[in-house]
Amino acid sequence: MSLRLTLPRFDRLPRFDRVGPLLRPAGRAGLLALAVAVVLVPDWPSVAERTRAGVAGWIGAQAAEADPARVYVSGAARTDLDALAQAITALGPAATPQAVRDRVEAMAWVETAHVRRHALGPWHIRLEEREPFARWQSDGALWVVDRSGHKITSQRLHRFTDLPLLSGPGAPQAAPAMLALLDQAPDLADRVHALIRMGDRRWDVRFDSGITLALPEPDAAYGPAAAWDEFVSLARAHRLLDREILVVDMRLPERLTLQLTNRGKAMVHAEKRRS
């Protein structure tokens, strides 16, 4: 049996970022074909966010005159429906709901899949997709990850440039608290280019001007929150982000260290000679 999956278009639903062919040959070895429709449903239980065409092959041993099977899918906002179809059909005609769920949940964007089927009737699949949280530089590659640090995709990253840029071990898991701290000063938070997790203990904050702020490790007396508050006051009062500075080191409670750019050093030396 060759299984051909098609997805009808819903003109009133938002378009995909790309549109595939409506149909593609499902079997090329003279095998019997069984038409199967994959339908994104807007009312079970959530509104489908996109539509597209998908086709996959499924070779088995059912009669050609069998009634068409249907797969109803909801919650597929980012999941590749071609890949979803292949994940289901690769299991063969004897697939169980548990096997389908395991296969679908192995897909990059799928966090949870709710699968049900009555007898030999249609499949109903409701997806709960992972929410993209940040871009994470890990093992030499850039990934879109969720809040748990689960790597979702490393493809087409231009669609996610609005997400925070993180690097370092443990960065995704520690980032929510850090982002909440930065948001207390939106004018400076808007200029943050990247957050670098150092040894999974503390943060370096890289600004769009090239300046790096080294924050301390968490401590009851002096931690990142106190250091950030102090930096915000200094940055606003002295326009630190517009100075010839490379690093603002605030890891020690009673000592602030500035590392200047080469131009900044030259300016200091020139000022000393004049004085």
N, C-alpha and C positions, 0 to 999 in steps of 0.2 A: 504493500500500500504506500502510496505517496501522498503526503499531506500538504495541502497548499493553504497557506494562511493569508487572509486578506483583511485589510482594515478600511472600512468605509470612511469617507470624509464627512465631517460635520461642519457645514459652512459657518455656523454661528459660533463655533468655538475658536479660540486663538490659534493662529497658524504656528507650524513648527519652524524651527530655524532652517530646516532643509526638508525637502519633499522627495520621497523615494518613489520608485515605480509602483503602480497599483498591483501588478501581477508580474511574476517571474516564473519561468518554467520550474516545476517542482520535481519532476523526475525525468531523467534522460535515458533510461534503460528500458523503456517500453513497459513500465510498471503501471498498475492501476492507480488512479488518482481519486482521492477523497477530498472534496472541498471543505475547508474549515474556515470559518469567519472569526477573526479576532476583533472584538468590539470594545472600544473605550466607552464606558457608560457614565453619563453625567449624574445619574441619580442613584448610584449604588456604590458607596454611600456618599461620595463627594463629587464635586464638579470636576470633570476631566479638564486638564489645563492645555492639552494639545492633541492633535490627531496626526496620524501619518499612515503610510502604507507599509505593510510588512509581509514578507513571504519567507517560508522556510520549508525544507523537505523532511518528510517523515516516511521511512520505508518500513512496511509491515505486511501483514497478511489479513486484511479485511476485504470484504466484497465491495466492488465498485458501486453497487446499488445501495449501499448503506446510507442512512440519513446523515446529512451534514452535521458535524459537531461544531459547537461554538465555545469560545473562550471570552468571558466578559471580564474586563480589567478596569479597575478604578484606581485613582491615586497615582497614575503614571505621568508625572510632570516632567521628569528628566530621564527616566529609565528608557533605554534603547529597546523598542518593541521588537525589532528583528532579533536581538539577542534573547529577549524574553521568550519569543516564539521558539527559538532554537533550544532554549533551556527546557521547555516543556516537551517538545516533540522528540528530543534526543532520548527521552526516557522510554519511548515506545508505547504501544497501545495499552499495556498493562500497568501504566503508571498509577501510583496511589497518591492521595492528597499529601501525605507526609513527604513522599519523594519529590513531588512538585514543589512543595514549600521549601524543602532543603535546597533544591536546585535554584529556585528563584531568589532565595535569601543569600545565595552566594554571589549574586550580581552586585556590582560596585555601589549603585545608588540605593539598593533596597536594604532597609534596616529590618523590616518585618513584613512577612507576606501571610495574609489570611486566605486560606484555600478551602473551597468546599465544592463538592460534586455529589449529586444524588443519582445513584445507579449509574447508567451510562449516559446521563444527560449532560448539559453544558457545564463547563468549568466556570467557577466564579472566583476571581482573584482580586483581593483588595490589598494594595501596596501602601506601606508607610515608608516613605523615602527618607534618606539621611539629609540633614540640613547642612549645607556648606557653611562652615564657620570661619575658616582662615586658609591662607596659603602657607604651606610649611616646607621649608628647605630641609630635606632629610636625605642622607646617603647620596648626596650629589644630584638629587632631583627635586623638582618643585611639585608639590602635591596640593590638591584641594582636600581638606580634611574636615571632619565634623568635630564637635566639642570633645569627644573621647579620644581624638587623635587618629581615628580610623581613616586610612587613606582611601579616598573616593576615586579621584582621577588625576592624571597628569597631562591630560589632553585639553586643547582649546582653552588654555588658561586665560586668554584675553577676555573671556566672559566673566572673570572673577577678580578683576583688578580692584574692585571696591572692597574686597576682603582684606583684613589685616595680614601683613607679611611677617611670618615668624621663622625663627631658626633655633636650633639647639635642642638637646634631649629634653623631653617633658614639656616642651613649649605649648602645645595645644591644650593640655590639661590645666596648666597654670595660667594661661592667657586670660580667661574670663575675669578673674579677680584683678589682674593688672590693667586690663582695658577699662574696667569700672573705675579704677583709681585715676587713670589718665583722663577719663571723661569729666572729672571734677574741674578740669581746666580746659574747656573745649577749644579755646584759642590756640593752646599749645598742642593739644591732642591732634588737631587737624594738620599739624606739621610733622607728625611722627611718620617716618618712612618704614621702619621695621622694629620689631622687638626681638632681641637675641637673648635666649636663655643660656646662662653661663653655669655649666656643671649641674643643671637642674636644681640650682640653689638660689640664684638671684638673676636680675635682669640688667642688660644694657639697652638703652633706648636710643635708636638712631633717628635723627631728624633730617628733614629734607635739605637742610643747609650743609649736611655732612658732619655736624656735631654729634658726638656720642655722650650720653649721660650714663655714668656707671652708678647704679643704685646699690644699696647695701642688701645683705641677706636679712630675712625677717628676724626681728629682735623685739623684745618687749619694750626696751627703752628707746631704741632708735632703729627703725626699720624703713622699708621702702615708702610707706605713706608719709612719714615725717620728712624724709629726704625729698620726696616729690613736692611737698608743700613748700619746703625751703627753696627748691629750685624754681618753682613757679614764681615766687616773690622776687627772686633775683633776676630771672629772665625778663619779667615784666618791667622791673625797675631799671635794669641796665641793658636791655635788649641783647641778651647773651646770644640768642640764635643768629644775630646779624654780625657777630664779632668774629675776629680771626682766631677761632678756637677749634681744636680738634676733639678734646675730651674734657668733660666736666666730671671729675671723680668725687663722688659724695659717699663713698663707702664707709668713711670714718665719721663718727658723730661730731667731732670738734675740729675737723680739718677738711677744707675744700681745696682740691688741687686742680689747676687748669693746665692743660697741655695745649700750647699754641701752635698754629700753623707756621710754616717757614716765614711767610709774610708777616705774621704777627710777631715772631721773634725779631725780625729785622726792624719792625716799627718800635719795639721796646728798646733795642740797642740804640737806635737813632735818637730816641727820647733821652736815654741816659747820656749820650754824648753831648746833646744840647744842654743838659742840665749840669 
